[in-house]
Each structure stands twice: as C-alpha cells, then as structure tokens.
Amino acid sequence: MQPNSDPIGQRLNNRYEILSLLGSGASANVYLAQDSTLERHVAIKVLQPSLAVDEQFLTRFRSEARSVAALNHPHVLRVFDWGEENGIPYLVTEYLPGGSLKDLLEQSVRLTPEQAALIGQQAASGIAYAHTRGIVHSAITPTNLLFDDEGRVRITDFGIARALAESSWIDPVGSALGTARYASPEQALSASIDEKADVYSLGLVLYEAMTGVVPFVGETPISTMTARIGQELPEAPALGPLAPLLVQACASEVSRRLNATEFEERLTSVSLALPPAQPLPLAAQLIRPEIDDAQGMGGAELGALGTLGFRAPSPDQLTQVNAVVSHDGPVRAGVTTSVPSGGDGAVSTFRDEFEPLPAFPTGRRRRRWPWIVGVLVVALIAFGGYAFATKLFVASVTVPHVVGETQSQAVATLKGQDLTAVFSPSVYSLTIGPGKIVAQTPQGGWSLKQGSSVNLVASRGLPPEKVPSLSGMTCTQAQSALLSVHLKGVCPTTDAAYSPTVPVNQVVNYVYNGVSNPATVPYGATVTLVISQGPPPLAIPQVSGTYAQAQATLTASGFVAAQASEYSATIAIGQVTRTSPPVGSLAQKGSTVTVYISLGPSAVVPASLLGETYSAASATLRGVGLYAKLGTGPTSGHVISTLPGFGSTVAAGSTVTVNLK
C-alpha cells in the first residue's frame, strides 16, 4: 500500500483487502477490510504518515501494540495483528458494525440511567481488566466506546493514545480539545496520571450521554482541564440514581476517586436494581453487497440503522410459540420466518399460512377428554405459577419520593404504600445531610406491585478532605493551601500561641471541632489555624554591681543588655540603679534590656547667677555643691551665661563655666 494513494482495493501485507473507509481522524484512518486468510471482515487502523517519521512514537507504538494484542476481554476491542507497510504503522482489529457512542450522541440520543449504568458497567469492566495488566488508556471518549452487533460495549485504542501522548507528535487543535473534554484535572497540573484518570474520563462520558453536555469545557484544552481543578460534578436531574456514583467517579482529588473495579461493582449494583435497559438505535453497518444478497437484503448500503439492544431477553420474557418446521429445517420458538405457501412459490409467514396436519386414520374413536383435562390442569398450574411469580393479581402502587427524608422517615413512608425499604451502602453527599436518603431506585413516581422493595442509599454526610501539610506557612499561605482542597482557614489572634520551636507568625498547629491536627476534616469545613508568637516570654533576672556584671547575667538568661546612665542620690557612681523592663517582668527571649548606671547625686545650676559678679556667682555655686570656673569676659564684669546652662542638672561636685561681660 502506497502512503499517499487511495488504499481502497489494495491488499495490505498480502492478506487484508481494503474494502471501504469507515472513518478518518487526526492520527489515523480506519478501513473495513477482508482477511483473505481467515475469510472474515476486520477493521484496520492505518496511522497517518506524519507519525511514521517520529522514531519515539514508533518505538512506543511497537511496545504498546504487543501489550494490547495480549488483552482478551469481552469489553476490550480485540487486536488481531499489527505491523508496518511501507513504513506506515497499522493495527488490525475485530470489526464492530454497531458504531460508537459518539454516533448516538450526534443523533441527539440521550441515555436513560438504566442504559448508562449498563454501558458504564461494561466499559468499567474492560478498563479494570486493562489496569490489572498495567495498561492505562488515558483517552477515554465516546469515540472509543464501540458496539458489536449485539449491542455490547468494546473499548478501542488502548495503547495508541499513550503512544501518541509520549511522542513528539502534536495533536491538531480540534483533536486536542476533543480529548481534553474528558481529561482528568490532574492532567492540567502536569502531574503523573494513574488508572483513576480513566475512571474520571468514563464518568464524564456517561454524564454527557445522559445530559447532552460535558461540564467544565473551556475554549482551549488547558482552560478546560484547569476548570476542573477542585470542582465537583454539577448536579443534573437526568442523572437520576447515578448522580452520587458519578460524583465519586469524577472527584477532583485522586485520593477520593473510585478505581475502575469499584466503579464497575457499584454500576453493576445500580444496574441490577433498575428496570431492564431499553434498546438503542445503533449504526449497524451492513457489509458488502454479495453478503447482503446471500442474506436476502438486496445489497443494502453501508450505514443503515439497526435497533440493537443491551440485554438479551430472558426465556420467561419471550412469547412462547411452538416450534415450526420449514422446508429448510426447524425454526426457534417465538421467531417468524418465511416458508413456502403453495406450489406457485409465493411466500408467507408461518403465523399466517401453513399446511394442514394430516388427519388421524379413521377407525376406533379415541377418548380425547382425559387428555384435554390433563392439558387444562397443566396450563392452570403453569398460569398459577406465573401469576404468583409476577404478582399478577397484586395491586400496583406509586413509589413515593423519599430523597431528603431520614432513614426512619423513608421506611415509614414506603411502608405506608406497602413497600419495603432495602438499604445499599451509604455514600458521601455535598448536598444532603448524614442519615438522609440521597438516592432511591426506582425513583418516585414509578409503579410497583405492593410488597415490592425499593432500594435506598443514605448519605454519610460531607466527604472527608485530607488536610495538607501547613508546616512553615504563614496564615495567608495556609489559608490558600486549605482553599485548594475546599477548606477554609481562620487565624484568630485569641488563639495565637507561644512556641519554642516554631518561628513567629508561622502555623503551630490547626484545630477542627476541638480536635488538634486531624488528618481529615469534612468538605468545606472551617479550620482554626494557631499562629506562633515565638518562644514563651522569660522573667528578667535580678542584676546588680557594675554594668559588666549586669550584662553577663542578662546574656546568660537569653537577653541582650544595653547601657544608660542616671543620677542617684543613694547609689554609688558606676553601680546599677535599675533595668527597663524592670526585674521580674516577662519579655521575649532575645529582647533588649536597658541597664541604668548611677552618676551619683545631682545638683542644679541656679538661674540666679545671671547678672552677678564672678565672686558672687562662685559663692552661690559652692552653696549647691558645685564649683565655678572663669569663662569669657573680664573678672570685673557680670554673669551673662553658664555651661551647663541655668537650670541644668549635673552631678554633685561638677564644675560650671561662668561667662562674664
């Protein structure tokens, strides 16, 4: 097959005859082909030539193809073969005529909860199987959920999405946005993804299949994924009893999200509790005219619609019709087939025309009434069993709506309608308080026979949130960290505390509902942050003697000493008079304590010296314990100023300079 030529009619690997194009995408084209070796139809995904030059992709593709080819599960698309033709990689898979879930959504089909639960259970089963073998899909979308001719789900593209993600190939804008519509929020944070990313994507696919919209979709891939960080799945009435389950599957935090096995188990429980799912119109593509002619379909074109169900009817759901024999052999009970109706070759159904049975040979009349009575007795017994099993003669009642009621109220409400409450394991809820009913199956308004059971799911209250590490954070930083996990932080000054190890203004611990440092708290809870005031205060020790002695004592106690001086009439010059803060008061370790040293008794320079002669001024100063010294001017002059000035306080015995004029 040439890379740039139309492959229709060509033979790939001398084995697969390309018949028609089934679909085209950014990374590959998918063709319907005939396997000449096994004489069966297959689908061939031929990757775009631009990928063939990416060695990193080719290496990853070969590795993933080997792993995926080993998968064998009823809900994973089988890979029969893989290889390269003229340097172009390809995969050979089973051909599914039912189309994809995307085909249904584009026809504006919306799944009921019953249909979504069954499709989701099958898809989750396939995903869980792949996860046990170490394979993560990483790109679950409606396009990758295919249906076989009996309506069963198959997941395709395991391995290819991962190989593309780890290559240097860049998605076209539209393709990238399409994948991002179902991507998990951790992918926006460039964090490593695990199996739970597939669960998130499947949850969004089911949400869209029931509501017609994908939540948190922005204009770009990155804005779409970042919009999901810390966000819960929006409520939608169309989700019905699947709402709490999808909230858990699409939890923003990976730690709170279901894994694929848990998702499958819970979907199975819900599916069994719901009524049987109704069939959906799937794209049953009819293959090749010569096959159609052989089946009497007259060469129908590809893409005809067929109605394919999700569950095959059980034997007791079929109308029992006695087997009919046509010229080709027996026909199953309950099936209408064409049989000859006469010698002219006309055709009619066995329900309309049939050849009369030959009469019994004439002769002795047989007594038929015992047989008739026996048949009637058997029929009555069978009918009685059927009536008992189906409660045919039991009155029907309308199921009351009990969502939001307490468990005891719901039991009483159902009992009033002669219905029995059966409780499933409780689930967390963001909207309904603990102990109240968050979901019921069937829903209110449905009709049930008296004595039937209604499945109830009670709320466990708000889901727990893991408190992040707040060590080393300030109040503002801790509040931001809590907000990222749907929690609120407050830092009241009344709750601040001393800490010998935590620096000032950093978080010492946190408290919720009287419990210190709980590992988890309820969603949306307010957490009290205790902020450090630093080490506890210390008492200032008693100091005495010289400044050097006082300094040594304060340093040993964790304080810093500073010196100051003051006059004292009682304490000798050079000795400690007091400290500030005073001895015995509390102060932070490392704070400064001022030590005051005595200058001895003090004296005041009298203002009366002004205008006196020098001799008179000297006498006045001696009277207050001071000494005079001639400054400027003649000795015959009068005092005009002093140094220190008039009114200054000086140590007793100090000399005052007197200026004359």
N, C-alpha and C positions, 0 to 999 in steps of 0.2 A: 504494500500500500504506500503510495507516494504521499509525503507530508502535506503538500498543498493541493492535492487533487481531490475530486469528489469520490469518496470511497464506495458509494453505492454500486453494488455489483461486483466489487473486488473481493478477493479471498485473503483473509488475514492469516498469516502463519500457515498458509496452505491448508487451512482447516475450517475457518469461520467465514462463511459467505455473508457479506454485509447486505441486508435487505432494505432497510429504511432508517431514517433519522427519527429517534424517539424524543430527543431533547438536546438543547445546547446551553452551556453555561460558560462562565468566565474562565474556568480552569479545564473544562473537558466537554466533549460531545458524546452523547450516548446513542448507540445504534442497536437496532434489532438485527440479529444475525442467526444463521442456521449452522449448527455444529454438524459438519458432514461426517464426523467420526461416530458420534453417539446419536445422530439424527434427532436432534432436539433444538428448540429455539433457546437462545441465550441473549443476554444484554451485554454489550461491550462498551466500556467507558474508555474512550481514547483521549488522553490528556493533550492539551494544547501544545503546539511545537515550541512555544516560548519556554516551557518548562524543561524541555529536553536539553537545554544548554546550561541548566543550573545543576552542577555536579552535587552540590549539597542536597538539593531536593532528590536527585536520582538515588543517592546513597540511602537517604531516609526512606524513599518510596520502596526500594527493594526490601529493606528491613521490615517495614510495616506490612508490605504485601505478603511476606512469608507468615507473619504473625496472624494476620486477618484470615488468610486462607485456611488456617488451622481451626478457626471458630466453627462450631457446629451447634446451632441453637435454632429452635423453631421461629424465633423472632429476630434473628440476625440474617441479613441477606447473604446467601452462600456465594463464596468466591471460588469458581471452578479452576481458573487459570490466570496467569499473568505473564507479562513479558514486555519486549520492545520490538517494534517493527520499524526498520529504517530510522532507528534512534528515537522513536516516539513511544513512550510508555503506554500500556493499556492493561485493563483488568477485564476478565470475562466472568460474569456473574449470572445467577439464575434470572430468568425473565419473569416479571410480575405484571400481569395485564390490568391490575386494579387501579393503577395510577398512584398518586401521592396525596397526603393530607392537604398539601398546598393546592392541589387541583380542586378539592372540595371547597376550601376557603375562598378560592377565586370565583366559585359558583355561588357565593354567599350562603353556603351551607353552614349552619351552626350546630354543634354537637349538644345533645342533652347531657345532663350529668351521668346518666346511665351509659351513654355511648363513650363519653370522655373517660369514665372510670375504667371501662373495659379496654379501650385503646391505650390509656396510660399504663394499666397493669401489664399489658403485653410488652409495651416499649420498655418499661422499667425492668421487666424480666430479662430482656435482651441486653440492656445496659449493665445490669448487675452481673450477668454471666461474663460479659467482656471485662468488667472491672476485676473479677476474680482471676483473670488471666493477665492482669497488668496493662490492659488497653483502655485508654480514655479517649472518647470520641472527640470532645472539645468543640463540636459544632453541630449540636442537635437543633434542627429546624424542621418546619413542616415539610420541606422538600425532601428530607432524609427519612421520612416515615412513609413507606410504601405498603401497598395492599396486594395480597395474592388473589387468586381467583375465587377464594372462599372468604375473603374479607379479613384475613389475619394480617397483623402488622409485621413488617420486616424493617429493620433499621439498616440503612446503607451508608457507605462512605466511612466506615471505621478505618482508621489508619491514614486515609488520604488527607483528611483535614489536618491531622497532626503533622504529616509530612510537609504540607503547604505552610503551616504556621512556623516551622523550624527552618524553612528555606529562605532564600533572599528574594523570592518572588513576591511581588506586591499586588494585592487584590485591586481590581478596578474599584472606583469609588462606590458604585451601586452595589457591587458584590460584598464589599466590606461592610457597608451599612446594613445589608440584609442579614449577615451573620451576627453583627453587633446587636441587632434587635433582640437576640435571645442569649447574649453573653452574660455571664455572672459578674457581679460588681467587683470581685477581686481581680478580674482581668484588667479593669481600668487602673488598678494600682500597680500594675506590672508585677504582681505577686505570682508565685508559682501556684498553679492550679492543680487540684486533685480530682478524684472521682465525683465529688459533690458538685462540681461545676456542671456536669451533665444533668444532674438532678434539677438544678436551678433552671437550666435551659428547657428541659422537658416540662417543668411546671409552667413556664411562660407559654410554651406551645399549647398546652391544654387550656390555659387561661384564654388565649386568643381564640382557640377553637370553639369555646363556649360563648365568649363575649364579642368576638369580632375585632378586638383591639389588643395591641401589645402595650403594656404600661411602660412608662419612663423612656419614651423614644424621642431623641433629640434630632438636630439637623445633621450631626456628624457622628461617626462611630464613637469617638471619645466622649462627646457630650451625652450620648445615650447611656454608656456604661457608667459614667460618673454620676448620672442622675439616680442610679440605683443604690449608691453607697449609703448605708444606714436607713434605707427606706423599706417599709413593709408593703406587701402586695395590696393594692387598693381593693376595697370591697366591691362586689358586684352581685346583684340578685341572681344572675344567670348561673352562678357557680353552685348554688344550692348546697347540698351536704358536702361537696368537695371543698368548700371555702376554707375551713380550718386546716385541711390537709395540704392544700396548695400554699397556704401561708407558711407552713413548716417547710415545705419543699423549696420555697423561694425566700427563705430567711436570708437577710443581707450578710449576717455573720456566719461563717462556715461552721463554727462550733455548734450553732443552733440548728443547722440544716439537716434534714434527713439524708441518709445514704440511700443508694439505689435499692438495696434489699429491703430496707424499712419502708421505702416509698411503695415498692411492689406489694409488700404484705398488707399495708393499710389500704391501698387501692383495691386489692382483692377483697378485703373485708367489706368495704363500701359497696363494691360491685355486687357481691353476693346478697347484700341487704336490699339492693334496689331492684325494681322490676326488670325483666329482660330488656336489653337494648334493642331498639328498632333498627331495621336495615338502613343503610345509607346508599345513595346513588354513586357508585364508584365508576371510574373510567375503565370499563372492561374493553381493552383493545383487542379486536378480532384479528387473528394473524393470517396473512397470505390467502389470496383468493382460492387457490387449489384446495386448501384445507377447508375453507368455508363451504365450497361446493360439495365436498365429501360429506359435510355435516348437514347439507341441505339448506345453507344460509345464503346461497346465491351470491357469493363474493362480496359480502358487506365491507364497507370501507373501514379503515383504522379509525379508532376514536369513538366508536358507538358506545352509548351509555348502557350499562347493565346494572341491575339492582342486586348488590351483594350484601348479605347480612353479616353480623358479627358473631352470632351464635347459631349453631345448627339446632333446629327444633328437636326436642326430646321425643321419644316414641309416643308418650302419652299426649303430646301436643298435636300429633298428626291425626287427621281423619282416617280411621281405619277402613280401607276398601279391600275387598277380596282380590287376590292376585288374578291377573288376566293373562292369558296366553295369546300372543300374536303369532303370525307366521314366522317371525324371527326368534321367538322364544318367550319366556315369561317376563312379565313386566312387574316391577315392585308395587306393593300396595300403596295407594294414595297418589300414583303417578299417572298422568294422562298421556297416552301415546297414540300414534296413528296406526290403524290396521286396515286391511282391505275390507271393503264393504260390499263387494259383489264382483261379478265376473267382468264388469266393464272397467275395472281398475280404479274406480272412484275411491276416495279416501275419506274416512270419518273417524271419530274418536270412539273408544270402546264404551264410553258412557252413553253415546247416542245410539249406536247400532252394534249388533253382534249376531252371530249365527245362533239360532235356537238350539238348545241341547236336544239330543235325540230322546224320544220318549222311551220309558221303561217298556220292556217286552210285555205284550199282553199275556194274560194267563191269570194265575191266582192273585187276587187282590191282597195287597199287604196292608196290615193295620198300621196307619201312619200316626194316629193321635198320640200314642206314648212318646214318639219322637218329638212331636210338636210340643207336648207338655214339658219334656226334658229341656228342649231348646229354650222355652219360655222361662223355666226355672233358672237355667244358667244365665240367661240375659238379665233376669231380675236381680240375681246375686251380683253380677258384674255392675249393673247400674247402681245397686245399693253401695257397693264399694266405692264406685266413682263419686257418688253423691256425698259419701262420708268424707272421702279424701279431699274433695274440693269444697266442702261445706255448702253444697248446692242449695240446701233449704235453710241455711243460716242467714239471718238478715244482715245487710251491709250497713255500716255507719261511716260518717265522715270523720276523718282523722283530725283532731283539734290541733291548733298551733300552740306548741308549748315552749318554743325557743324563748329564753329570757326568764322562764319560771325556775324556781328552786326545784331540786330533785323530788322532794316530797310533794310539792305542788303539782309537778308534771305527772307523778304517779297517780295522784288523786284525780287529776283532770282526765287522764286516759281511762282510769277505772270507771269514771262516770259514763264513758262511752262503751264500756265493756271491752276495753282493750288493755293489753298487758305491756308494761314498760320493761325493756331489756337494755341494760347499760353496757356500752363499749368503753374501753379505756378513755379516761379523760384527757383533754388536750389544753394547751395554753391558749389564751384569747386576749387580744388587745382591747376588746370592746365589751365583753361580758364577764361579770364578776365571778369569783370562785364559787363552785357549788351550783351554779345556774346552768341551764341547758343551752348549749351553743349550737347544736345541730340535731336534727331528727330525720329518720328515714322509716316510712315515707314522710314527705312533707305534709304540713297542714293543708287540708282541703282534699286530700286523696280519699278514695273509698276503700274500706277494708271490711272483711267479714267480722262479726262480733267474735271476741275471743282471740283475735289475731294479736301479734306482737308488734310493737313499734320500737325501733332501735334508737336509743338516746345517747348523746355524747355530752358529758358535763364539762364545764370549764374548770381548769386548775388555776385560773387567775392569770395575772400578767406573767409572761415568760421571764425566766431569770436572765440577767445580764452579768457577764463576768466583769468585775471591776479591774480596770487596767492598773499597771504599776504607776504610782504617783510619786515615787521617791525622787527627791531632788528638785521637785517642781514648786514654783510659786503658786499662789492662789489662782491667778489668771490662767497659768499654764494647766493646772489641774482641772479647772472648770472646762477648758477647751477639750482636754482628753476625755472627760466624762461625757461631754456633749456628743462626741463622736460615736459613743455607744448608747445613745438615747437616755443618758442620765443627767441630772442637774447637780451642781456643786455650789454650796454656800460656805462662806468663811466668816462667821460672826466673831467680832473681837472678844466677846464674852467667853468664847470657847478657846481662845488662844492659850498656849501652854508653854512653860519653860522646858527646855531640853538640853542636857549636857552634850549631846552628840549631833543634833540637827541644827544647822545654821539658822540664823534669824530669817524670818519671812518664808521659810520653806515648810512643806507639809510634814507634820509629825505623824499623824495617822488620820483615819476617817471613821465616821460613826454613822450607822443607819439603824433606826429603831432600837437604840440602846446597845447595839452590838458593835464592838470595835473591830475594824478591819475585816468585815465579812468578805468571803471570796466572791459571792454573787449577791445581787440585790434585784428586786423586781424592775421590770422595764419601766422607764420614766420616773424612777424614784429620785428623791432629793437626798443627797449625801452631804453630811456636815463635815467640812474639812477643818482639822485642827492645825493651826499655823504656829510655828515655833517663835517664841520670844527670845530665843537664845538660852544660854545656861542659866540656872536659877541664881538669884542675887545672893551676895555674901555680906556678912556683917563687917563693917570697918573696924579693925582691931585698935586696941589702946596703944598709943605711941607716946614717947617721952624722950627727954635728952636733946641732943643736937639734931640738926636736920639729917645728917648722915645716918644716925641711928634710926630715926623715924622712917627714912627711905628704905632701909634694909627690912624693917618689919612689914611695911606695906607690900614690898616686892614679893616677899615670901608668901603673902596671903593672896597674891594674884592681882594686885592693884598697881597702878602707875603713880608715882609721887611727883608733885610739883611744889616749888618753894615760893613763899611770900613772907613779908615782914609786917610787924605792927608794934606799937608801943605798949608797954605793960609796966604798971607801977609795982606789980607783985612778982613777976617772973624775971629772972635774971636775963641779961642780954645774951643772945645766942641760943636760948633754950626754946623748946616747943611751947607755944601758948595754946594752940587748938588745931583742928582739922576741919576741912569742908569737903564733902558732907561730914557731919560730926561723928565721933566714935560711937559704934553700936548701930548706926543706921545701915540699911541694906543698899547695896549698889552692885551693878553687874561686874562680873569678873573681867578684869582688863580695863575698867574705867579709871579715870584720873581722880586722885585725892590730893587736895591742896593742903600743905603743911605750913602753918604760920610760925615764924621765929620772932622772939621778943627783941625789941630795940631798947628795952629798959623804960624808965619813967619818962614822961613827956613834959614839955613846957611850951608856953605860947608867947610869941614876940608881941609885947604890948604896943597897941596903936598910939599910946600916949607919948611915945618917943618923938613924934613929929613936932618940930619947932624947938625942941630942947637943945641945949648946948651939948657938946660931946661929953663933958664931965657929968652933967646931969643924966644923960642917956646911959652912961656906964653904970651909974649908981642904980638906976631903975632896973637894968638887966640883971645886975647882981641880986637884986631883990627877988627875982623869979627863978634864980638858979642858972642864969646864962652869963656869958662873958661878951664884952664889947671889943670890936676891932675897928680902927680908923680906916675908913674907905677913902673916898674922894673929898676934895674941898679943904679949906683952911680950918685949923683947930679952933679958931675964934668964931667960926660960923655956927649955923643951926642945922638940926637934922631935917633932911628932906626925904630920905628913904632908907630902908634896911634890906639886907639879904641874909636869910629869908625875909619875906615881906611881913608887914604888920599883920598880926593875927595868925601867922603860920605856926603849926605845931611841930616842935623839934624835940630831939632827945634832951633830957635834962643834962646841963653841963656843956651844951654845944656853944660855939662862938658865933655871934651875929655881927656881920659887917655893917657899919654905920656910915652913911654918906652925908656930907655937910655942904652947906653953901653959905 
